[in-house]
Amino acid sequence: MTAAEFNPIEGRVQFNIGVLYFHMGRYDDAIGHLETAIRLGRGPALCRFFIGHAHKGAGRFKQAVTAFEEARSLDSLECDDGVFPDWCDKEIAECRRRMR
């Protein structure tokens, strides 16, 4: 039995599966699990950040920019480290360069 089968409505499980799929290069699977994690209440800023990376990895730079912008706008309540907006801005700039 997998963690997702044991507790499919746990946002943290869906988030972790999404991140694993991202690192495996299975970008569309990653996005699906990360979107599910958001619907289940997992922190949307970090999920959107990984969704942006998944789109970027798949070469979908316009969608990546949108996800990174959403992550940045949601950051204030979730990622209180002060560097998250800078990470988002860096990724947005890189994606825009690659769209040219």
C-alpha positions in Angstrom: 0.0 0.0 0.0 1.3 3.4 -0.9 1.0 6.6 1.2 -1.4 8.0 -1.3 -3.6 4.9 -1.1 -3.4 4.9 2.7 -4.4 8.6 2.9 -5.3 10.0 -0.5 -6.8 13.1 1.0 -3.7 14.2 2.9 -2.3 17.3 1.2 1.2 16.7 2.5 1.3 13.3 0.9 0.2 14.7 -2.5 2.8 17.5 -2.2 5.6 15.0 -1.5 4.5 12.8 -4.4 4.4 15.8 -6.7 7.9 16.9 -5.6 9.2 13.3 -6.2 7.7 13.2 -9.7 9.2 16.6 -10.4 12.7 15.3 -9.5 12.1 12.3 -11.7 11.3 14.5 -14.7 7.6 13.4 -14.7 6.4 17.0 -14.9 2.8 16.5 -15.8 2.4 13.9 -13.0 4.0 16.4 -10.6 1.7 19.1 -11.6 -1.4 16.9 -11.0 -0.3 15.9 -7.5 0.7 19.5 -6.6 -2.7 20.8 -7.8 -4.4 18.2 -5.7 -2.2 19.2 -2.7 -3.4 22.8 -3.1 -7.1 21.7 -3.2 -6.5 19.7 0.0 -5.1 22.7 1.8 -1.3 22.3 1.4 0.6 25.6 1.2 -0.2 27.0 -2.2 2.9 29.2 -2.5 5.3 26.3 -2.4 3.1 24.1 -4.5 2.9 26.9 -7.2 6.7 27.3 -7.0 7.1 23.6 -7.8 4.4 23.8 -10.5 6.4 26.6 -12.0 9.5 24.4 -12.0 7.6 21.5 -13.6 6.4 23.8 -16.4 9.9 25.1 -16.8 11.3 21.6 -17.0 8.8 20.7 -19.7 9.7 23.8 -21.7 6.3 25.6 -21.0 7.9 28.9 -20.0 4.7 31.0 -20.2 2.9 28.7 -17.8 6.0 28.6 -15.6 6.0 32.4 -15.3 2.3 32.4 -14.3 2.9 29.8 -11.6 6.0 31.6 -10.2 4.0 34.9 -10.2 1.2 33.2 -8.3 3.7 31.7 -5.9 5.2 35.1 -5.3 1.8 36.7 -4.6 0.9 34.0 -2.1 4.2 34.0 -0.3 3.4 36.4 2.6 1.7 33.8 4.8 3.7 30.7 3.9 7.4 31.3 3.3 8.5 33.7 5.9 12.2 33.6 5.1 12.5 36.8 3.0 14.3 35.1 0.1 11.3 33.3 -1.5 10.2 36.4 -3.5 13.8 36.7 -4.8 13.8 33.0 -5.9 10.5 33.6 -7.7 11.7 36.7 -9.4 14.9 34.9 -10.5 12.8 32.1 -12.0 10.4 34.5 -13.7 13.3 36.4 -15.3 15.0 33.2 -16.5 11.7 31.9 -18.0 11.1 35.2 -19.8 14.6 35.1 -21.2 14.0 31.6 -22.5 10.7 32.6 -24.1 12.5 35.0 -26.5 
